[in-house]
């Protein structure tokens, strides 16, 4: 499928925790909106978020890259989960405004926010990129309950060498709870070493192809 050239726009949204920012990558004939936020240590310039924003509009999915208020304010440290959830709730009406159903998504901490709030906000589905199943080296501090509690169709995209949770560490769950795509050799940012049998470009293609196929299954 060929890519569509559309004009990117930016919108500032007031939330209960300060202004947030949405960068819209619109599809010409959108049937879904993917709202994706960043993690606690980076912004929407993350390689996976950029790749999805470039690829998905051709599949009828408008991509809204969301910068949480703390990031817009220039702070280096993310606030507590409660404040992140409050900010996401404040952004949600703007994400729904275009009309199509909204997939709640994000990477790392942003994925946790999407899972925690999906049911209450009426998200069509959840896309969890690099879900931080546990802090590095502390598998006993599992956050699986957040993932399993999303209560909507969920796709996890996880690097094979992610120290926050390798694919084989994720819990078994009833069929339909969530699906998981492994990106071989990928770390928490989906970077792959030069010695890997896949290139960095191919790793990003695996992400965009897998997500495009999944969103196609959502109707």
Buried (B, 14 or more C-beta within 10 A) or exposed (E): EEEBEBEEEEBEBEBEBBBBBBBBBBBEEBBBBBBBBBBBEBBBEBBBBBBBBBBBBBBBBBBBBBBBBBBBEEEEEBBEBEBBBBBBBBBBEBBBEBEBBBBBBBBBBBBBBBBBBBBEBEBBBBBBBBBBBBBEEEEEEBBBEBBBEBEBBBBBBBBBBBEBBBBEBBEEEEEEBBBBBBBBBBBBBBBBEEEBEBEBEBBBBBBBEBBBEBBEEBE
